[in-house]
Amino acid sequence: MPSIQVELGDNSYSIVVNQGILGETGELLRSRTNSKKVIVIADAFVSTRYGHEVMEGLSNAGFDSHITEVPSGEEHKSLEWFGRLHDQLVSHRMDRTSTLIALGGGVIGDLAGFVAATYMRGISYVQIPTTLQAQVDASVGGKTGINHPKGKNLIGAFYQPELVLIDVATLKTLPSRDVRAGFIEVIKHGVIMDVPLFNQIEENLDAILNLDAEILINVIAKSCADKAEVVANDEKENRLRMTLNYGHTFGHALEVVTDYNVFRHGEAVAIGMNCAAQLSCNIDMLPLADMKRQKKLIKRAGLPTKLPPEVRPDMLLDAMYLDKKAKGGKLHLVLPTRIGEVEIRDDIDDSDVLYAISQCIGDA
């Protein structure tokens, strides 16, 4: 089965990608840990579908395992649930040799990963992401965290897993909208660093959206390999890793001004990528043909490219400055120069940003 290595010295780990391997969780974990006790922290919705399969695999491999569920939803990535999960680890007498497994989407991965990073100053953990966005983005790179009432992901740590286990079969139970929204992260990797991946997506988009297992495994593995390369060269987001934020500065601001209840995260990022490409084209960094090529692919994937008419340019810009990606009073914008290459700019005039935003407002 495809396996990608994230090279981080003593913190290196593998990403395994295949179909129908949740039942092999115990065997895959046993070869990578000396743990005897395992606790699975699972999204409650995901647990009803896949919890039994994972637990049976752990039992068959000889692990003493327990499962605890967290209700679905971003609001549970909180200090309250952070504390509740620590209580669960204490009650099950987990120790420094125990392993935690995060089973679910990005919310569970962030929350459970931060619990693992802080329980007894850090225990080993495994990511089993069950959404496309989590598989190609949130589960790779060791970002963990919870939300504060004043902001998203303000409390957290960089903490790498022992293993990432990706079973593409879990995508078959996702709503189509969620699959499409998650797929923007794959397109993003193509735009920022991987022309062959972008070409492959263009050529095989229908099969990908129909969840053809063979092409999905290949594309997800390539996307993970791209992110692994970036993380290996910049684990703590000093510079290079910031390129992974392409589309996110605009997109996160859009989520803020629409109170997180209009767009999926991936949909907001898709619009953000279009805004960033429009800006880059306006200031003669990006050829018009490449901007149109990206926009066409995003639309073919069934994702939005336009800001809603009620979003004013000044509203979005203000929210962009409040985002944690703004540093020293400056916006750090990831802008494409061609398909497969981006630059980080902190010298773009606000008037240029406002104009690009205005061009991306519409109904289509």
DRENMAR-44577 format. One record per residue (C-alpha): x, y, z; residue number from 0; residue in one letter. Coordinates in steps of 0.02 Angstrom, whole numbers. Example, Ala and Ser with C-alpha at 12.3 -4.5 7.8 and 13.67 -1.06 7.14 Angstrom:
residues 2
+--------+--------+--------+-----+---------+
!     c1 !     c2 !     c3 ! num ! residuo !
+--------+--------+--------+-----+---------+
!    615 !   -225 !    390 !   0 !       A !
!    684 !    -53 !    357 !   1 !       S !
+--------+--------+--------+-----+---------+
***
This chain:
residues 364
+--------+--------+--------+-----+---------+
!     c1 !     c2 !     c3 ! num ! residuo !
+--------+--------+--------+-----+---------+
!      0 !      0 !      0 !   0 !       M !
!     64 !    178 !    -35 !   1 !       P !
!    165 !    247 !    110 !   2 !       S !
!    238 !    422 !    122 !   3 !       I !
!    374 !    463 !    246 !   4 !       Q !
!    374 !    631 !    335 !   5 !       V !
!    559 !    660 !    370 !   6 !       E !
!    577 !    750 !    536 !   7 !       L !
!    725 !    663 !    618 !   8 !       G !
!    669 !    581 !    780 !   9 !       D !
!    491 !    641 !    745 !  10 !       N !
!    478 !    557 !    574 !  11 !       S !
!    324 !    454 !    534 !  12 !       Y !
!    231 !    367 !    393 !  13 !       S !
!     69 !    410 !    304 !  14 !       I !
!    -15 !    251 !    241 !  15 !       V !
!   -148 !    268 !    105 !  16 !       V !
!   -261 !    128 !     44 !  17 !       N !
!   -440 !     64 !     38 !  18 !       Q !
!   -524 !    -45 !    169 !  19 !       G !
!   -384 !    -43 !    297 !  20 !       I !
!   -471 !     19 !    455 !  21 !       L !
!   -481 !   -160 !    516 !  22 !       G !
!   -291 !   -169 !    502 !  23 !       E !
!   -265 !    -24 !    623 !  24 !       T !
!   -204 !   -139 !    761 !  25 !       G !
!    -77 !   -230 !    652 !  26 !       E !
!    -12 !    -68 !    577 !  27 !       L !
!      5 !      9 !    749 !  28 !       L !
!     84 !   -142 !    831 !  29 !       R !
!    234 !   -134 !    715 !  30 !       S !
!    263 !     48 !    762 !  31 !       R !
!    237 !     56 !    951 !  32 !       T !
!    271 !    -34 !   1113 !  33 !       N !
!    106 !     29 !   1185 !  34 !       S !
!    -12 !    -94 !   1268 !  35 !       K !
!   -155 !     26 !   1306 !  36 !       K !
!   -245 !    128 !   1172 !  37 !       V !
!   -384 !    255 !   1184 !  38 !       I !
!   -482 !    303 !   1028 !  39 !       V !
!   -555 !    478 !   1027 !  40 !       I !
!   -689 !    477 !    894 !  41 !       A !
!   -813 !    594 !    816 !  42 !       D !
!   -982 !    525 !    874 !  43 !       A !
!  -1052 !    518 !    697 !  44 !       F !
!   -896 !    432 !    630 !  45 !       V !
!   -892 !    312 !    777 !  46 !       S !
!  -1062 !    238 !    731 !  47 !       T !
!   -992 !    191 !    559 !  48 !       R !
!   -811 !    146 !    589 !  49 !       Y !
!   -781 !    134 !    776 !  50 !       G !
!   -820 !    -52 !    787 !  51 !       H !
!   -702 !    -94 !    642 !  52 !       E !
!   -558 !      2 !    721 !  53 !       V !
!   -589 !    -70 !    894 !  54 !       M !
!   -601 !   -248 !    828 !  55 !       E !
!   -436 !   -225 !    737 !  56 !       G !
!   -353 !   -162 !    896 !  57 !       L !
!   -423 !   -306 !    998 !  58 !       S !
!   -365 !   -435 !    871 !  59 !       N !
!   -190 !   -361 !    882 !  60 !       A !
!   -189 !   -381 !   1071 !  61 !       G !
!   -215 !   -202 !   1127 !  62 !       F !
!   -310 !   -154 !   1284 !  63 !       D !
!   -418 !    -20 !   1202 !  64 !       S !
!   -559 !    100 !   1245 !  65 !       H !
!   -660 !    222 !   1141 !  66 !       I !
!   -733 !    389 !   1191 !  67 !       T !
!   -844 !    496 !   1081 !  68 !       E !
!   -850 !    684 !   1051 !  69 !       V !
!  -1006 !    762 !    974 !  70 !       P !
!   -984 !    823 !    795 !  71 !       S !
!   -953 !   1007 !    766 !  72 !       G !
!   -821 !   1143 !    776 !  73 !       E !
!   -895 !   1207 !    940 !  74 !       E !
!   -829 !   1052 !   1029 !  75 !       H !
!   -648 !   1095 !    988 !  76 !       K !
!   -650 !   1185 !   1154 !  77 !       S !
!   -567 !   1203 !   1323 !  78 !       L !
!   -714 !   1109 !   1398 !  79 !       E !
!   -691 !    955 !   1289 !  80 !       W !
!   -502 !    967 !   1307 !  81 !       F !
!   -529 !    947 !   1494 !  82 !       G !
!   -659 !    809 !   1476 !  83 !       R !
!   -543 !    705 !   1368 !  84 !       L !
!   -402 !    722 !   1494 !  85 !       H !
!   -525 !    658 !   1624 !  86 !       D !
!   -557 !    507 !   1512 !  87 !       Q !
!   -372 !    469 !   1495 !  88 !       L !
!   -350 !    479 !   1683 !  89 !       V !
!   -502 !    369 !   1717 !  90 !       S !
!   -435 !    235 !   1599 !  91 !       H !
!   -264 !    247 !   1681 !  92 !       R !
!   -172 !    292 !   1523 !  93 !       M !
!     14 !    317 !   1554 !  94 !       D !
!    164 !    383 !   1459 !  95 !       R !
!    177 !    223 !   1358 !  96 !       T !
!     -5 !    230 !   1301 !  97 !       S !
!    -63 !    282 !   1128 !  98 !       T !
!   -208 !    393 !   1077 !  99 !       L !
!   -298 !    373 !    910 ! 100 !       I !
!   -393 !    517 !    831 ! 101 !       A !
!   -537 !    449 !    725 ! 102 !       L !
!   -633 !    581 !    628 ! 103 !       G !
!   -613 !    743 !    533 ! 104 !       G !
!   -506 !    895 !    564 ! 105 !       G !
!   -594 !    944 !    725 ! 106 !       V !
!   -555 !    777 !    807 ! 107 !       I !
!   -378 !    776 !    739 ! 108 !       G !
!   -341 !    948 !    810 ! 109 !       D !
!   -425 !    916 !    977 ! 110 !       L !
!   -361 !    740 !   1008 ! 111 !       A !
!   -188 !    787 !    947 ! 112 !       G !
!   -178 !    928 !   1073 ! 113 !       F !
!   -236 !    810 !   1211 ! 114 !       V !
!    -97 !    690 !   1161 ! 115 !       A !
!     30 !    833 !   1160 ! 116 !       A !
!    -14 !    885 !   1337 ! 117 !       T !
!    -62 !    727 !   1432 ! 118 !       Y !
!     86 !    680 !   1541 ! 119 !       M !
!    184 !    806 !   1436 ! 120 !       R !
!    154 !    706 !   1279 ! 121 !       G !
!    102 !    529 !   1230 ! 122 !       I !
!    106 !    448 !   1059 ! 123 !       S !
!    -44 !    467 !    945 ! 124 !       Y !
!   -109 !    410 !    777 ! 125 !       V !
!   -216 !    506 !    654 ! 126 !       Q !
!   -355 !    414 !    562 ! 127 !       I !
!   -435 !    556 !    461 ! 128 !       P !
!   -604 !    514 !    386 ! 129 !       T !
!   -637 !    671 !    282 ! 130 !       T !
!   -544 !    720 !    125 ! 131 !       L !
!   -489 !    887 !    196 ! 132 !       Q !
!   -418 !    803 !    351 ! 133 !       A !
!   -333 !    668 !    246 ! 134 !       Q !
!   -235 !    787 !    136 ! 135 !       V !
!   -214 !    934 !    253 ! 136 !       D !
!   -262 !    935 !    437 ! 137 !       A !
!   -190 !    763 !    482 ! 138 !       S !
!    -19 !    797 !    403 ! 139 !       V !
!    108 !    911 !    484 ! 140 !       G !
!     76 !    904 !    671 ! 141 !       G !
!    -31 !   1058 !    698 ! 142 !       K !
!   -144 !   1027 !    847 ! 143 !       T !
!   -256 !   1145 !    942 ! 144 !       G !
!   -421 !   1205 !   1010 ! 145 !       I !
!   -522 !   1363 !    991 ! 146 !       N !
!   -533 !   1507 !   1114 ! 147 !       H !
!   -695 !   1607 !   1125 ! 148 !       P !
!   -599 !   1752 !   1047 ! 149 !       K !
!   -522 !   1657 !    902 ! 150 !       G !
!   -498 !   1495 !    807 ! 151 !       K !
!   -348 !   1383 !    846 ! 152 !       N !
!   -273 !   1509 !    968 ! 153 !       L !
!   -220 !   1372 !   1090 ! 154 !       I !
!   -114 !   1228 !   1026 ! 155 !       G !
!     53 !   1151 !    988 ! 156 !       A !
!    156 !   1074 !    849 ! 157 !       F !
!    154 !    889 !    893 ! 158 !       Y !
!    187 !    752 !    766 ! 159 !       Q !
!     91 !    587 !    761 ! 160 !       P !
!    169 !    414 !    758 ! 161 !       E !
!     67 !    366 !    605 ! 162 !       L !
!    -66 !    434 !    488 ! 163 !       V !
!   -184 !    301 !    422 ! 164 !       L !
!   -292 !    353 !    273 ! 165 !       I !
!   -432 !    239 !    215 ! 166 !       D !
!   -513 !    313 !     59 ! 167 !       V !
!   -667 !    203 !     87 ! 168 !       A !
!   -723 !    324 !    224 ! 169 !       T !
!   -756 !    456 !     91 ! 170 !       L !
!   -902 !    356 !     21 ! 171 !       K !
!  -1010 !    401 !    171 ! 172 !       T !
!   -975 !    588 !    158 ! 173 !       L !
!  -1098 !    709 !     78 ! 174 !       P !
!  -1042 !    759 !    -97 ! 175 !       S !
!  -1027 !    940 !    -41 ! 176 !       R !
!   -900 !    893 !     92 ! 177 !       D !
!   -797 !    789 !    -30 ! 178 !       V !
!   -790 !    934 !   -152 ! 179 !       R !
!   -748 !   1059 !    -15 ! 180 !       A !
!   -606 !    949 !     47 ! 181 !       G !
!   -538 !    925 !   -127 ! 182 !       F !
!   -488 !   1109 !   -139 ! 183 !       I !
!   -336 !   1066 !    -32 ! 184 !       E !
!   -277 !    944 !   -165 ! 185 !       V !
!   -301 !   1075 !   -301 ! 186 !       I !
!   -207 !   1197 !   -190 ! 187 !       K !
!    -55 !   1083 !   -180 ! 188 !       H !
!    -55 !   1073 !   -369 ! 189 !       G !
!    -58 !   1263 !   -386 ! 190 !       V !
!     77 !   1300 !   -258 ! 191 !       I !
!    205 !   1165 !   -301 ! 192 !       M !
!    153 !   1018 !   -410 ! 193 !       D !
!    115 !   1043 !   -595 ! 194 !       V !
!     99 !    854 !   -630 ! 195 !       P !
!    -30 !    839 !   -491 ! 196 !       L !
!   -128 !    986 !   -561 ! 197 !       F !
!   -124 !    906 !   -733 ! 198 !       N !
!   -180 !    739 !   -661 ! 199 !       Q !
!   -328 !    822 !   -574 ! 200 !       I !
!   -381 !    908 !   -736 ! 201 !       E !
!   -374 !    744 !   -831 ! 202 !       E !
!   -459 !    635 !   -699 ! 203 !       N !
!   -578 !    752 !   -609 ! 204 !       L !
!   -737 !    655 !   -649 ! 205 !       D !
!   -662 !    492 !   -585 ! 206 !       A !
!   -598 !    579 !   -429 ! 207 !       I !
!   -767 !    655 !   -388 ! 208 !       L !
!   -847 !    486 !   -419 ! 209 !       N !
!   -728 !    418 !   -285 ! 210 !       L !
!   -637 !    296 !   -398 ! 211 !       D !
!   -526 !    210 !   -269 ! 212 !       A !
!   -372 !    186 !   -378 ! 213 !       E !
!   -358 !    366 !   -435 ! 214 !       I !
!   -407 !    431 !   -262 ! 215 !       L !
!   -268 !    333 !   -178 ! 216 !       I !
!   -143 !    399 !   -304 ! 217 !       N !
!   -198 !    581 !   -294 ! 218 !       V !
!   -213 !    583 !   -104 ! 219 !       I !
!    -42 !    502 !    -86 ! 220 !       A !
!     36 !    632 !   -203 ! 221 !       K !
!    -48 !    774 !   -110 ! 222 !       S !
!     11 !    707 !     58 ! 223 !       C !
!    187 !    687 !    -12 ! 224 !       A !
!    186 !    870 !    -65 ! 225 !       D !
!    135 !    928 !    108 ! 226 !       K !
!    259 !    808 !    189 ! 227 !       A !
!    399 !    887 !     88 ! 228 !       E !
!    351 !   1061 !    146 ! 229 !       V !
!    333 !   1008 !    328 ! 230 !       V !
!    501 !    916 !    324 ! 231 !       A !
!    586 !   1077 !    271 ! 232 !       N !
!    489 !   1196 !    384 ! 233 !       D !
!    404 !   1107 !    529 ! 234 !       E !
!    360 !   1263 !    631 ! 235 !       K !
!    299 !   1374 !    487 ! 236 !       E !
!    443 !   1497 !    482 ! 237 !       N !
!    426 !   1535 !    296 ! 238 !       R !
!    406 !   1392 !    170 ! 239 !       L !
!    259 !   1314 !    262 ! 240 !       R !
!    166 !   1478 !    246 ! 241 !       M !
!    141 !   1436 !     62 ! 242 !       T !
!     14 !   1307 !    119 ! 243 !       L !
!    -95 !   1454 !    171 ! 244 !       N !
!   -131 !   1494 !    -11 ! 245 !       Y !
!   -311 !   1552 !    -21 ! 246 !       G !
!   -332 !   1541 !    168 ! 247 !       H !
!   -304 !   1724 !    214 ! 248 !       T !
!   -449 !   1777 !    104 ! 249 !       F !
!   -547 !   1619 !    143 ! 250 !       G !
!   -533 !   1627 !    332 ! 251 !       H !
!   -585 !   1811 !    327 ! 252 !       A !
!   -738 !   1760 !    225 ! 253 !       L !
!   -782 !   1630 !    357 ! 254 !       E !
!   -769 !   1764 !    491 ! 255 !       V !
!   -880 !   1893 !    404 ! 256 !       V !
!  -1012 !   1760 !    366 ! 257 !       T !
!  -1009 !   1693 !    546 ! 258 !       D !
!   -947 !   1522 !    491 ! 259 !       Y !
!  -1122 !   1469 !    439 ! 260 !       N !
!  -1128 !   1501 !    251 ! 261 !       V !
!   -977 !   1411 !    177 ! 262 !       F !
!   -884 !   1251 !    211 ! 263 !       R !
!   -702 !   1290 !    250 ! 264 !       H !
!   -648 !   1220 !     82 ! 265 !       G !
!   -777 !   1324 !    -10 ! 266 !       E !
!   -711 !   1481 !     73 ! 267 !       A !
!   -533 !   1431 !     26 ! 268 !       V !
!   -587 !   1404 !   -155 ! 269 !       A !
!   -654 !   1582 !   -161 ! 270 !       I !
!   -496 !   1641 !    -73 ! 271 !       G !
!   -387 !   1557 !   -204 ! 272 !       M !
!   -483 !   1647 !   -340 ! 273 !       N !
!   -461 !   1814 !   -249 ! 274 !       C !
!   -274 !   1783 !   -228 ! 275 !       A !
!   -254 !   1735 !   -411 ! 276 !       A !
!   -352 !   1889 !   -467 ! 277 !       Q !
!   -241 !   2000 !   -361 ! 278 !       L !
!    -84 !   1917 !   -427 ! 279 !       S !
!   -144 !   1938 !   -605 ! 280 !       C !
!   -187 !   2121 !   -575 ! 281 !       N !
!    -10 !   2162 !   -518 ! 282 !       I !
!     69 !   2066 !   -663 ! 283 !       D !
!    134 !   1920 !   -561 ! 284 !       M !
!     21 !   1786 !   -634 ! 285 !       L !
!    -20 !   1760 !   -819 ! 286 !       P !
!   -205 !   1782 !   -859 ! 287 !       L !
!   -209 !   1608 !   -938 ! 288 !       A !
!   -153 !   1528 !   -774 ! 289 !       D !
!   -282 !   1625 !   -674 ! 290 !       M !
!   -419 !   1565 !   -793 ! 291 !       K !
!   -352 !   1387 !   -786 ! 292 !       R !
!   -362 !   1381 !   -597 ! 293 !       Q !
!   -535 !   1460 !   -596 ! 294 !       K !
!   -599 !   1336 !   -725 ! 295 !       K !
!   -540 !   1187 !   -624 ! 296 !       L !
!   -616 !   1253 !   -463 ! 297 !       I !
!   -783 !   1276 !   -552 ! 298 !       K !
!   -774 !   1103 !   -630 ! 299 !       R !
!   -750 !   1033 !   -456 ! 300 !       A !
!   -917 !   1110 !   -408 ! 301 !       G !
!   -841 !   1242 !   -295 ! 302 !       L !
!   -880 !   1429 !   -285 ! 303 !       P !
!   -762 !   1564 !   -349 ! 304 !       T !
!   -863 !   1720 !   -308 ! 305 !       K !
!   -891 !   1815 !   -147 ! 306 !       L !
!  -1073 !   1843 !   -100 ! 307 !       P !
!  -1140 !   2016 !   -149 ! 308 !       P !
!  -1169 !   2066 !     33 ! 309 !       E !
!   -982 !   2053 !     74 ! 310 !       V !
!   -903 !   2224 !     54 ! 311 !       R !
!   -717 !   2234 !     10 ! 312 !       P !
!   -677 !   2336 !    166 ! 313 !       D !
!   -764 !   2207 !    277 ! 314 !       M !
!   -657 !   2068 !    207 ! 315 !       L !
!   -495 !   2168 !    216 ! 316 !       L !
!   -527 !   2214 !    398 ! 317 !       D !
!   -554 !   2030 !    439 ! 318 !       A !
!   -394 !   1985 !    347 ! 319 !       M !
!   -295 !   2101 !    460 ! 320 !       Y !
!   -369 !   2018 !    614 ! 321 !       L !
!   -317 !   1845 !    555 ! 322 !       D !
!   -171 !   1764 !    646 ! 323 !       K !
!    -78 !   1754 !    480 ! 324 !       K !
!    -56 !   1944 !    482 ! 325 !       A !
!    108 !   1988 !    567 ! 326 !       K !
!    178 !   2155 !    621 ! 327 !       G !
!     28 !   2246 !    551 ! 328 !       G !
!     60 !   2175 !    377 ! 329 !       K !
!    -34 !   2051 !    271 ! 330 !       L !
!     73 !   1905 !    217 ! 331 !       H !
!    -10 !   1851 !     56 ! 332 !       L !
!     30 !   1692 !    -39 ! 333 !       V !
!     15 !   1737 !   -223 ! 334 !       L !
!     40 !   1624 !   -374 ! 335 !       P !
!    164 !   1668 !   -510 ! 336 !       T !
!    113 !   1520 !   -619 ! 337 !       R !
!     32 !   1350 !   -594 ! 338 !       I !
!    154 !   1259 !   -481 ! 339 !       G !
!    238 !   1410 !   -401 ! 340 !       E !
!    193 !   1544 !   -273 ! 341 !       V !
!    277 !   1688 !   -182 ! 342 !       E !
!    244 !   1764 !    -11 ! 343 !       I !
!    219 !   1952 !    -18 ! 344 !       R !
!    199 !   2075 !    125 ! 345 !       D !
!    211 !   2234 !     21 ! 346 !       D !
!     45 !   2234 !    -72 ! 347 !       I !
!    -50 !   2398 !    -58 ! 348 !       D !
!   -221 !   2387 !     23 ! 349 !       D !
!   -298 !   2473 !   -128 ! 350 !       S !
!   -241 !   2329 !   -239 ! 351 !       D !
!   -315 !   2202 !   -119 ! 352 !       V !
!   -479 !   2297 !   -110 ! 353 !       L !
!   -491 !   2307 !   -300 ! 354 !       Y !
!   -458 !   2120 !   -321 ! 355 !       A !
!   -592 !   2082 !   -192 ! 356 !       I !
!   -716 !   2194 !   -283 ! 357 !       S !
!   -683 !   2098 !   -444 ! 358 !       Q !
!   -726 !   1935 !   -357 ! 359 !       C !
!   -896 !   1988 !   -291 ! 360 !       I !
!  -1045 !   1918 !   -384 ! 361 !       G !
!  -1180 !   1786 !   -395 ! 362 !       D !
!  -1086 !   1656 !   -497 ! 363 !       A !
+--------+--------+--------+-----+---------+
***
